């Protein structure tokens, strides 16, 4: 675990090594909820981007921006010591889902 991923909000909070299996599973459930919340937020913003693109008669696909997103995903993966290929695959899926929604809303 990197220092970036450790919680620092409470000195008395347990570290994963000190947690029971049930506590660890609860922590994963909390993280899963946060991931879904972030996906929902990202989707909302992507929908707003789609509206702006529609108003300005811009194409749904912006390969340059997609490359920026993928590069940023790779950099963040390295920063948090997560497999870059896995993170990029997840982001590729998120981008494709947003593009499908954008096309369907037009």
N, C-alpha and C positions, 0 to 999 in steps of 0.2 A: 504494500500500500504506500502511495506517495504521500508526502506531507499535504499536498493539495486536496487529497480525498479524505483526510482525517477530519472529523468534526472538531471544531475548536470553541463551540459555543458554551460548553459547560465543563469545568474542570473535573466534576465528579462523574461525568458520563463514561460508561464502560467502553473500552475498545473491543473490537471483534474477538480478539483472543481471550477476553474475559467473559464472553457471553455464552449463555446456554444455547442449545440447538433451537429451542422455541423462540428465544430472543433474536437469534440470527434470522430465523424464518420471518419473524415480525418485521425486522429491519428490511429484509428483501421485499416484503409486501408493501412497506412504506415507500421504498425506492421505486417499485413497479408503479404505484399510484402516481408518484411524482413524474415518472417517465411519460405516462399517459397524459397527465396534465400538461406537460411540456409539448407533447405532440399536438394536443388540442390547441394550445396557444399558437404553435407554429402554423397549424392549418388555418386558424383564424386570420393570421397575418398574411399567409399565402393567398387566402380568398380576397383579402383587401388589395393585394398586389394584382390579382386577376381583374378586379374592378377597375383599377387604374389603367391596366393594359387595355381593357376593353374600351374605356373612355378615350384613350389616346390612339386607339386602333393599332396597337402593338401586337406582335405575334406572341402566342402562348409560350413558345420555347425561346430561351435566351441561353445559348450554349456558353457564352462567355461568363455569364453569371453562375451557371451550373458549375463551371470549372473553378470559379472562385469559392463556391460552397464546398466543393470536393477537396480543394486544397486546404481550406480552413478545417474541415473535418479531419483530414490527415494530420495536420499540425496539432490539433487538440488531442487526437489519439496518442500521438507521441508524448505530448505534455503530461498526459495522465497514465502513460505506460499501458495503453490498451492496444490490441491488435489493429493496426491501421486498415488492413483489408476488410476486417469485420465492420469497423466503423463506417468506412466508405460504402460498403454494401448496404448498410442500414440507411445512410443518407441518400444513396441512389434510389432506394425504395421510396423514401419520403418524397423525393423530388418527383418521381414518376407518379405517385399517388396525387400530388398536388397538380401536376400537369393534366391528369385525367379529369380531376374535379374542375379545373379551369376550362378545359375543352367542353365539358358537359354543361357548364353554366353559361356558355356563350350562345 
